[in-house]
Amino acid sequence: MSTGVILPLDVDALKQQFRAGEPFPFFAVDDFLEPAFATELASAYPSYEEARASGLEFSKLNERLKIQITDYQKFPDLVKRLADALASDDWLKTLEDITGIERLLADETLAGAGMHLTGSGGRLDVHVDFNYLEDRALHRRLNILIYLNPEWRSGWGGDIELWNADVSRRFQAFAPKFNRCVVFETSEISFHGVSPVTAPEGVVRKSFAGYYYTREAPPHWDGTAHSTVLRARPGERFRRNVLMPLERARGKAHDLMFGFKRKVKNALGKD
């Protein structure tokens, strides 16, 4: 494998790690990118305030104080180099060798992926990701997360957590350590989340995310396409029983109102 930015990997060792991964297949690699490149890449990320101007900011109950920049044309040049490397034929072949998933495709639109910046107080509830891109008939198969936080300290939260199918037990937690990469299979049981970020004000958790697809359905697919499925963590009874149902109700009300306004607009346009 030669991408120019990713260090050589022990494919056999990662293959074993992926297959033995619990609670679902995954592998984690420290020192993933060329060190000098990783350092320059982290410095190329915008501040949280700068990112607001070009990205989408999340402020909902389940995902808050996070900005996502998915537009390739808005990436700094070094981030474009990373995105290109993660979509290259060499890297796709390496992923296929490690995971055993054939004919992987990178998403050129970076839907939901790209540059992620999370501020102090941010969080992401445990969830399973959307499983299908209906407009392109693509099945989501893998997530890749690369962390770019040179001075992240223990106790600042922001860990990527891997949970079992009923979200009763956290099996893995990886701090967003500088130049760490985590790849995991996306499925109906791949529940994961980000623990609350408790870093000092002004410290931003930086990462880059990429998602991989196949045209072929995975063995576990039952033919049902779904959006993100959210769960509360153990002990979050008030969140599970009160806050999350209220959030879902608000979302449904918003969708109904949007649909009503669209129907009225269409009716008026026909008169």
N, C-alpha and C positions, 0 to 999 in steps of 0.2 A: 504493500500500500504506500502510495506517495501522493500526499495532498499538499505538501509544502508547509502545513501548519500543525498537523497532528503527528505526535511522536509515534514511533513504531510500537505496536501492541503485541502482547503474548496471546495470540488468538486462541490457542488450545486451552490456556488457563481460563480465559474469559468465557470460552464455550462451556467449560465445566461449571464455572460460577453461575452462568445464566441458567443452565439446566437445573442446577441445585437450588436456585433462588427461592426463598420463602418470604412472603406468602404467595408470590407469583414470580415468574422468571425475570431476573434483572442482573445487571452487572454494574460495578462501580470502579472507576479508575482515577487515581490521583496523578497529577502531573500529566494531564492529557494533551495539552497543547505545547508547542515549542515555548520554552520559558520566556524568551525575549518578546515573542509575539503576544503571549498571554498578558504580559505586563503592559505592553503598548495598547492592546485591545481594551483592557480594563480602563486605562486612562482616556480612551477615545469615547467612552460612554458619556452621555450628557448628564447634567445634574437632574434631579427630580423636577425642578421648576422648568428647566429647558425642555425636558421630555414632554411636559404637559402640552407644549405648543404643537407637537407633531404626533402625539400618540393618543390612545384611548385610556382614560382614567376610570378605574372601577371604584365605586363607593357604596356597593350593596352590602348587606349583612354578611353574605357568604364569601365575598371577595372585596377587600377594601384597601385603600391606599396603595394601589398597584397601578402602574402605567405599562401599557403594552404597545410597542411600535412594531407593526407587521409590514409596513411598506418598505420594500427593499431599496427604493430610490431615496428614502430618508435615512438610510444607514450611513454612518461614517465609513470611509473606505476600508478600514480594517475589519469592521463588522461584515461588510460585503464579502471580504476574503473568507471569513469564517463560514458565512452562509453558503458560499460557493463550494468550499471544501466539504461541508456536510451534505451537499447535494451531488457531489462528484461520483462518477462511476466507480472509482477506486474505493471510496468510503462505503458506498452501497454494497459493493461486493464483500467488503470486510464485515459489514453488519449481517449480511446473509450467511457468511461462514460462521459467525459467532452464534447467531440466533436460530439458524436452520430455517428461517422464513425466506422463501424464494421470491424473486421478481419484485423486490422492494422498490417503491417509488418515493422520491422526495416531492414535497408540495411546493411548487414554484410560487404559489400565492401566500405561503406561510400563514394560513388561516389559524388564528389563535396563537401563533408561535412568534418567533422573532425576539426582539429585545424586551426584557421584563425588568422593571425597577419597582421595588417595594419599599415604602418609607416606614419609619418607626411607627408602631401601632398597627401596621398592616397584618393581614392574615388571609389564609385561604382554607376554607373548610374541607374536610375529607370528601372525596368525590371519585366517581368513575367518569371518564371523559366521553364526549360524543363518540359514537362508533362508526359513523358513516357520513360521507359527503354525497348527498343525494344528487346534486347537480352534476357531479362528475363520476358517480357510481364507483367511489373508492372506499375501501374498508381501512379504518385506522388500525395500525398494528404495533407501532413502537413510538415511545417518547424518548427524546434525548434532552438532557438538561446539563448545561455547562455553567459553572459558578465563577464569578469574576470579582471576588471580594478580598483584596490583599490583606486587610487588617481585621477580618471578622473574628470576634472574640467569643469564647465559651460563655454562655449565659445570655447571648443576644437573640436567641431563638432563630426563627427562619429556617429550621430544619425541614428537609423533604422527608415525609414520613410514609411508610408503606404499611398498610393495614390489611387484616384478614377480611374475608368476604362479608362477615356480619358486623364489621367495625367494632369488635369487642377487644381486640388485641393489636397493639402496634408491634410489628415484627422488626422493622428497620427504621433508623433515623439517621440521616446524613446531614451534617452541618454544611452550610453553603461555603465551604472552604475554597480558597483561591485555586483555580485550575483543576477543580474536581469535576468529573463527568459521571452522571448516572443515566443509564439506559434501562428502560423496563418495557415489558410487553403490555399493551393496552387490551383489556378484555372486560368481560362482565364482572370480574372479581378484582380488578386491579385498582382497589381503593387506595388513594393517596391524598396527601394534603400538605400544607405548609404551616408549621407551628407559628403562633403569633410572634411578630418581630418586636423585640424589646430593646433594640439598639438605641443609643442616645439620639436625641433629635438632630437631624442633619445627616445621619449615617444612612445610606441607602443600600439595600440588598440588590445586587446586580446579577442577572443571569441571562443566558441565551437558550431558547427552547426551539426544538425542531420536532416535527412529527412525520412519520413514515407510513405509507399506505401500500395496499396491493389491490389489484382489480379482482382477484379471487377472494371469496369469502373465507374467513378463518374457520377452522374445524368447529369452534365453539359457538358460531353464530346461528341464531334460531330464526333469522329472517326479519327481526325487529330492529328498526333504526330508532335511536333515541338520542336526546341531547344530554347534557351533563346531569348526572344523578348525584345529589348531595346527601351527606349523612352527618349527624352530630357525633362528636367523640364521646366515649364513655364518661359519665359524670356531668355531661352538659344537658341536664334534664330540662332546664328552663329554655335553653336554646332549641332543643329538639321539640318540645311540646308547645311552646308559645311563639318564640321569635321566628323560627323557620316556617311554621304554618302561616304566620302573618305575612312573611316575605313572599311566599307562594301566592297568597291571596292578592297581595298588591300587584304581583306580576300578571295574574289572570285578569284583574280589573283593568290594568293598563292595556293588555292585549285586546280586551273587549271594547274599550273606548277607542283604541286605534282603529279596530275593524269597523266600528260604527261610523267614525269620522270619514273613513275611506269610502264606505257605502254612500254616505251623504254627498261627499264630493263627487263621486261617480254619477249619482243621480242628478245632481245639479248640472254636471257637465253634459248630460244627455238632453236636458231641456232646451 
